[in-house]
């Protein structure tokens, strides 16, 4: 049985079971965002880089 971890979206602060590790601005900092925020910052973004998926259930 997997353990349940918690992490919140960097942008909206909501706790989600799946977060996406991305870079989305010129700071080149890695952040974790939920699907909703990911949909807002990724399209047509020249600074967007996908870095993997984080899941609460491991």
Secondary structure, DSSP 8 states (H G I E B T S, - for coil): ---B---B-TTT--B-SEEEEEE-STT---EEE-HHHHHHHHTT-TT-EEEEEEESB-
